[in-house]
Amino acid sequence: MEAQIKKDDADISASDTDAPEPSLAEKEAAYERFVWDNLKRNYIGNYLHGMLGMTGFRLVNAPTFLPAYLHMISGSNTIVGLGLALQQVGSIVSPVVGATQIEHRTKVMPAAIWMGGLARVQIVGMALAGWFMSGQPLVWAMLLFMFLFGLFMGAQRVVFGLLMAKVIPLSRRGRLQAWRNATGGLIAAVLAWAAGKYLIAGNVLGNGYATTFALAAFLTSAGLWTLQFLLREPEPPNLPEPSRLRDRLKDFPRLIMSDKGYAWFLVVQMVTTASRIATPFYIIYVSSAMSLDGKTLGLLSLAYLGADTLSNLLWGYLGDKTGFRLVLIFSLGAWFAATLLLLLNHHPWAIFLSFFGLGAAQSGYMMAAQTMILEFGSRAEMPMRIAISSTAEGIMASLGPLAGGLVADHLGFTTVFGASLGFLMIGLIVLLTVVKEPRTAKMA
């Protein structure tokens, strides 16, 4: 009897050993089941993270508070341009480094916590510098924190872009971004108005700008904690082997040229980013045409972020229905029109409308650009595609504000705005003539 039991155990072990390895198709099917089974939890986690995180980041990245504060403490357009340039320089290399660190990992949430947390530390640093420093040391500290903020935000963009692609199906990404950006934008718009009217105008805690940055740091941190608690991340069925940074850099030309649609889309990203040469100077240009107190600053921030709130619902649902190429076309057109209006008409209603248009346009651009990247090429190459786009944008975005500051000081704002309009026109022409909708191109 004992011999028979041993024989049966051996047969079972042999049967287990001989069990066929699941095919790639079966692994892909299991991956899809995991995504859909955990969609509700992951959807809520991404929604809350985006709503709270983007609320805080909008207070820092809106073209109002940070440029106005830099100009106030330095008195120089060149310093304003330098600060925005340093922020973008930080984001040039870090996306590629971030991609090489996560593209071979089954789980990327731990890296998201590190990169996201370090980005938020820099906002805390801005607040502390505002409270405890003054004069030239304050200017240099702000420039340092802006550089480090861009450095970690560049890596964060790759990590969180990959996370969304892993857990949110393509057909649901637009509406998720629409609702999280809309609610986050609504909160940010109200907070921006309140920050301008009460925190900055009232110089709360001795420095209203520093208090605003501290509030932004708290909101972004709350979003990150929420995502960490709720997210359930699947393990991809196939992953690339770990590779060195140098080898991945050498692989850039192949990755770009293997998909001509993505190559031309990258051109659109670069020239559109170059048009941001004018972005940090919108609010400074306005200050030369009208009185810019805390209340006015809050109202213009409300217009910019309020447009972000209202337009995101339109952009998200339109993108899900038609693909995001059409969203990109409309947003670049609105960006061009709003910039032209700001340049030509200095009445308060026109300035308010211009900031409204700029907010709607730039939110549409960000949603379309970040979502279209996920739809080109294969899933295995997605982290590096995001990194390439982030690096390309970072290069152009770092040169733009610095050049804009120098041009504004020597040739005036009209030249800066004219250059921005020219880049936007080039982007629209390329987009309309050679970039196809990736969603329908794949189906063709």
NORFEN-V934022 format. One record per helix or strand of 2 or more residues. SS is the DSSP state (@ for helix, = for strand). FROM is the first residue (numbers start at 1). LEN is the number of residues. If there is no record, write none. Layout:
ss=SS from=FROM len=LEN
ss=SS from=FROM len=LEN
This chain:
ss=@ from=2 len=17
ss=@ from=24 len=14
ss=@ from=39 len=23
ss=@ from=65 len=10
ss=@ from=77 len=26
ss=@ from=109 len=24
ss=@ from=135 len=33
ss=@ from=170 len=31
ss=@ from=204 len=3
ss=@ from=208 len=23
ss=@ from=245 len=6
ss=@ from=252 len=6
ss=@ from=260 len=28
ss=@ from=294 len=29
ss=@ from=324 len=21
ss=@ from=348 len=26
ss=@ from=382 len=30
ss=@ from=413 len=21
ss=@ from=438 len=6
